[in-house]
Amino acid sequence: MSLQLPLSSGHWNPCTYARPYVDSSGLVAGTTSAEEFLTTIIRHCPEVSPSNVRVIMTGTRHRFVPSETGARHPLANVEPHTVKRVFFLGVDNRSALIGVQVHESDTEGYADLRRVTDRMDPTDMQLIATCAGLGAWHDNAGYCARCGGGSAPSSGGWERICERCGRIEYPRTDPSIIVAIFDHADRLLVAHNKMWRAGYASLVAGFMEMGEAPEQTVVRETREEVGLQVDRVEYVASQAWPFPRSLMLGFRARVRDGAPCEPIPDGQEIEWARFFSREEYGHALSVGEIEAPGPISIARAMITEWYGRPLPTRS
């Protein structure tokens, strides 16, 4: 079974060469015409030929405005008073794509990206994630890291330039690992973080530290969080995770031969951790003993691959 990663399955042209020249904010504000906007894209990215503009609208973190067909809206649907920031996302077929981050007070009734299913177009899902991630970065990058001066968006929302020293900042992505840990009987370890709702259980995960290779992070995080020694670390897949700005690197690992197989939660982050056979895991989901990770997560994809079929729901 191949991994289904909807946040990593989109297909569009990001048109990076056009970013410094397009005026997405002017388009939304009405000071730049759609014709001028489209012509600018084509001039700098001649391999595309957009003829219309479609908008992805996101709120705080993972919320977005759904449309009848997914997440794309005509430009006319944007209400100027709700606009906080505008980003140029690229081109898909004949549509030029812009992202609109709306003010926090305007998110009531929005859909939750974490709750959508694979019925939504993967490109739309990845565009939502991109727009949400850019918005989160801008929310926390208002000042220059070198001189402390204020910074302003540039290059279609893909840069910030310090207004004092001219330093250019780029969107930040924090690399982290997530690992499916198996024992010698091919049982899978799932764990519950103290900050999660009761019953929710996922895979061990953690951020990479400076100087670490991701495989080293797998070994360290596993030892720190659940007290297990693992080896045979194998890369599986990766997925952007814009909550707020991570890149999840997925791995498999097995408990080292001769090492103890009883997990010992650290008590600080991890409240409990347990190995499940496939039969035990399916039963625990069916009776509501535990809750699986959400449908768009790489954690669920890796668990589903191990389980061998769609995960059961609570009966």
N, C-alpha and C positions, 0 to 999 in steps of 0.2 A: 504494500500500500504506500503510495507516494504521499508526501506531506502536502496538505492543503493550507497554504499561507496567503490568505486574501490580501493582507497588507503588503505583500511582496510580489503580487501577480499582475500589477497594472501594466498597461502598454500605452505610453504617450511620449511625445517628443518634448523634452524640457526646454528646447530652444535657448540654450545657455548664452549663445552669442547675441541674442536679441535683448537680454535682460538689461544691459546698461542704457538702452535707448528707448524702450517702451515707457509710456506714461500711464500706468494702470490706474493710479489715483486720479489723474486728470480725466480718464475715461469715465470713472464712476461719478466724479464731480461735474461732468458735463463740459469741461474746458478743453478736452481732447475728443475729436470725433472718432466714431468707430472706424470710419474709413482710414483715417490717419493712423490709428492704432494697428489695424490689420496690415496696412501697407508697410509700416515700420518693421513688423515681424517678418514679412516676406522678404524685405530688402536684406535683412541680416541673416535670415535662415531660408534661403531660396528653395530648399527641398520641401517646404511646406506651403500650403495654399489655403489658409483659413478664410472663411467667408462670413462667419458669425462669431459672436462672443457668448460664452456660457460661464456661469458663476457658481463657485462652491462657497457656501457660507457656513462658517464655524463660530461657535461661541467659546466659552471657557473650556479649556482642556479638550474633552472628547465629545462635545455636543455639536450637532450640525442641523441645518435646515433641510429636511428631506423634500424631494419633489415627487411627482407622480411616477417618474421613471427611474429614480435613483437619488442623485444629489445635485444635478445640474439645473441651473435656473437661467432664463433669459435675463439680460442686463436690466430690463425694465422692472424686474421683480425686486431690485435692490432699493431699499428705502434709505435715502442719504443720511437721515438722522441716526440710523443704527450703526453706521460704518465707523469702525475704529482704525483699521489698517487695511491696505489692499496689496496683494501680491500677484506677480505674474507667474503662472504655473507652467505654461507651455501650450502645446497644440495637440489635439487628438482629432484625427481625420480632418474635417473642415471647420472645427471649432477651436477658437482661441480661448484659453482657459485662464480665468483669474480667480484668486481666492480672496474672500472678504472676511476679515475678523470683525465680529460685531461687539458692541459694548456688553459688559457682563449683565446689565439690567435688562437686556433684550433677548435672553435665551429661554424664556419660559415656553414650554411646548416643543422644544427641540428634541430630536432623536439622539440616542446615545450610541456612539460608534462601537462601544464595547458590547452592546446588546444586539447589534444587527447580525443577520445570518448570512450564509454564503449565497443567498439568493440575490444579494446586491452585486452589481457589476464590480469586479475586482479593481478596475481602473478608478472608478468613483471612490471606492474605499481607500485606495492609496492616495488619491488626491485630497480626500478629507484629512487623512493622517498628515500629509505634507503641509496643508494649510494650518492645521492645528499646531503642528510642531513649530512652524515659523512664528505663529502668534505667541506661543509660549516663550520662544527665544527672545523676541522683541520686548515682551513684557518685563524681562529681567536683564536687558542689555542696554539700558538707557544711558550708561556712563562708560567712558573709556577706561579700560583696564590698565592703561599705561599712565595717563596723566589726570584722570578723574573728570575730564571735561565732558559735557553733554555730547551725545552722538545722535545722528539722524539717519533714517533709512535711505538706502540707495540701491541701484541695480535691480529694480523691480521687487524690492523687499528681501533680496538675498545677501545684502551687505548692510553694515552700519558704519558710517564714517564719523570720526571724532571731529567736532567743529572747532576744537582748539589745536590739536597737533596733527590731524589728518590721518591718524591710524585707522586702518580698515579692519573691522571685525566680521567674521563669517559665522553662519549659524552653527551652534555647538551641538554635537552629538556625543552622548556619554556611552561608551561601549560597556556592555555587561554580558555575563554568561548566564545560561540556564541549562541545567543538566538533568537528564533522565538517568538515575542511578539504579543499577540492578544488582541483586545478590546472585549467588551461585545457582539458585533455583529459578532464575529469570523473573523473580518478583520485582516489582517497581516500588521505589520509595516516593511517597508523597508526604508533604509537611504542611503544618498550619502555622502561619505567622500570627503573632499576638494582635497585630493591627487589623487583621481581616475579620470579616463577619464569621460567626460560629459555623463550623462545618466546612468552610471553604478550604480546600487543600490543593496545593500545586507542587511544582518541582522546586528544587533548591536553585537559587539564583543569587547573583551579587555583582557588584561593579568591579571592573578591573582597576588595579592600582598602577601607579606610575612604574614603568619598567617591566611589568608583567606581560608574559605571553598569555593568551586566553586559556590555554591548556593548564598553565600554572594556576590561574584563577580558579579553574574548576577544582583542582586538588585542594587549594587553600580554603575556598568557601565551603566545600563539603566537610572538611575537617573542622572548621570553625563553627558551622551551624548545626551539624548533626553528628559530629564526632566520628566520622567514618573515614577510613583510608581507601582511596580508590586509585586504580590505574586503568590501562586500556582506554584512554580518553580518545574519543572519536568525534570529529566535527560532523554535524548533521545538516544544518541550514541556518540562515540568519533572517531576521525580520526587524524592520524599523518599528519602534514602539513609542509613539509620541505622547507618553504620559509621564513626564512632559516631553522628553527628548532623548530617548535611549535607542541604542542599537542592540538587539538581543542576539547573541551568538549561541546557537543551540548545539549541545554536545550529548553524547552518551558516555557513560563510564561504569565500571564494575568494581565491586568491593575487592580489594586486593586479596589474593590467595593467602590464607593463614591469618588474615586480620579479623577482628571481631565484626560480626554482622548486626549487632544490636545498636540502632541509632541512639545517640544521646543528645537531645535538644539542648541548645545553648542557654535556654531560659531567658534570654534577652530579646531575641527576635523570634525564635522558633519555640512554640509552645508544645507541640507534639509532632512526631514523625514516625511513620510506620511503613513497613514493606507489605505490599498486597500482591497476591496472585491475581490472575485475570478473573477467576471466579469470585474471589473475595471483593475485588474492586467493583465489578459489575453489580454484585449484591448490595454493597454499601451505597452505591449511587441509587439503586432502585428503591431502597427503603429510606433514603434521605439521611443516612448516617454521615455522608460527606457530599460536598458539592464540587463538581469538576470546574476547571478553569473555563473562561468565556470562549465563545465560538471563534473569535478572530485571533486568539493567542497562539503563539508557537508552542506554549506548554500543552494546550489541548491537542494540537496537531501531533506532537511527539507521543503523548499518552494514547491517542487514538491509533497511531501506527503500531504501538506495542500491543494494544488491546486486540487489534485485528479486524475490527468492525466498528460501526458507529456506536458511540457511548450510549448506554441506556439512560432514560430519564426516570425521575421519581414516579413510582406507580401509585 
